Amino acid sequence: MADDLHVLEDRSSTIDINQASEVDLWCQRLGVSEMALRQAVADVGASPEQIAVHLGKK
């Protein structure tokens, strides 16, 4: 999964929680609910790397 995270991070340096397709993609990749993803973005910002660390996925 870490490799997938790096590939996707190269494509987008932030997660746009206003884009349903990005929310769906990141929820699937991180294995979390939309609510958990949105809370993580509120807590640490929209960086996929920081969110993964915050959620204990990395």
Secondary structure by P-SEA (a helix, b strand, c coil): caaaaaaaaaaccccccccaaaaaaaaaaacccaaaaaaaaacccccaaaaaaaaccc
